Amino acid sequence: MDPVEFIFDTQLLIEGEGLDEDAISDYITATIEGDSLIVAGDDELIKVHFHTNTPWMVLEYCAGLGELHDIVIENMDRQARGLDG
């Protein structure tokens, strides 16, 4: 079994005003190492999905944009080994 390069599947919702999914995507891509980035929504609610080894960096950045909720961080390495994530 190949090891997982980016361990944490990080998902959250940002609720706020004037949110810009392109700007959020660009910032995360340029600043936080990871893959499988999805940023989707509108100017009041954005869903972020990202695989990274530093989920706290995603949370810290997104917390500066609005209220965070529905935060899920799962350990994909543990899941790949058949354990609870």
FIPA-916743 format. One line per field, with one value per residue (C-alpha): residue number from 0; residue in one letter; x negated, y negated, z negated. Coordinates in Angstrom, 3 decimals. Layout:
N
num: [NUM	...]
residuo: [a	...]
x: [X	...]
y: [Y	...]
z: [Z	...]
//
This chain:
85
num: [0	1	2	3	4	5	6	7	8	9	10	11	12	13	14	15	16	17	18	19	20	21	22	23	24	25	26	27	28	29	30	31	32	33	34	35	36	37	38	39	40	41	42	43	44	45	46	47	48	49	50	51	52	53	54	55	56	57	58	59	60	61	62	63	64	65	66	67	68	69	70	71	72	73	74	75	76	77	78	79	80	81	82	83	84]
residuo: [m	d	p	v	e	f	i	f	d	t	q	l	l	i	e	g	e	g	l	d	e	d	a	i	s	d	y	i	t	a	t	i	e	g	d	s	l	i	v	a	g	d	d	e	l	i	k	v	h	f	h	t	n	t	p	w	m	v	l	e	y	c	a	g	l	g	e	l	h	d	i	v	i	e	n	m	d	r	q	a	r	g	l	d	g]
x: [0.000	-1.380	-1.616	0.735	-1.219	1.211	2.675	5.596	8.818	9.879	13.430	15.303	17.880	17.158	20.138	19.628	20.070	18.229	16.523	14.578	14.075	11.367	9.351	9.682	8.595	5.657	4.462	4.650	2.927	0.093	-0.399	0.523	-0.957	1.626	3.839	7.430	8.548	12.204	13.574	17.202	20.043	21.129	20.331	22.040	21.226	18.144	17.268	13.562	12.199	8.433	5.931	2.977	0.556	1.237	5.011	4.503	3.183	6.417	8.485	6.451	6.763	10.451	11.293	10.124	12.743	15.897	17.566	16.441	18.734	19.189	15.442	14.273	10.644	10.048	6.776	6.669	3.525	5.395	8.372	6.084	4.866	8.456	8.600	11.009	9.967]
y: [0.000	-3.421	-5.980	-8.943	-12.094	-14.546	-12.993	-15.224	-15.547	-19.008	-20.230	-23.239	-25.897	-29.630	-31.907	-35.625	-38.574	-39.345	-35.953	-35.290	-31.616	-32.407	-34.487	-31.768	-29.084	-31.168	-31.887	-28.262	-27.015	-29.551	-29.320	-25.877	-22.639	-20.027	-18.708	-17.978	-21.540	-22.363	-25.815	-26.328	-28.594	-32.190	-35.493	-34.406	-30.681	-28.791	-25.103	-24.278	-20.753	-20.241	-17.441	-18.754	-17.934	-21.315	-21.634	-24.297	-26.647	-26.215	-26.854	-29.913	-31.490	-30.719	-31.922	-35.375	-35.403	-34.605	-32.196	-28.584	-25.612	-21.967	-21.444	-17.902	-16.800	-13.132	-11.226	-9.522	-7.542	-5.807	-5.221	-3.656	-1.228	-0.252	-2.267	-5.016	-8.316]
z: [0.000	0.954	-1.848	-1.668	-0.720	-2.307	-5.427	-6.402	-4.426	-5.572	-4.945	-6.240	-5.473	-5.657	-6.207	-5.710	-3.386	-0.169	-0.013	3.194	4.076	6.649	4.162	1.504	3.969	5.179	1.620	0.483	3.650	3.317	-0.448	-1.803	-0.494	0.474	3.252	4.290	3.542	4.101	3.241	4.176	3.181	3.402	1.697	-1.568	-1.911	-0.692	-1.032	-1.203	-0.678	-0.747	-1.404	-3.427	-6.226	-7.864	-8.351	-11.030	-8.333	-6.362	-9.505	-10.486	-7.036	-6.625	-10.148	-9.056	-6.288	-8.229	-10.620	-10.253	-10.756	-9.745	-10.179	-9.426	-9.509	-8.760	-8.823	-5.408	-6.305	-9.123	-6.823	-4.195	-6.869	-7.720	-10.949	-12.031	-10.477]
//
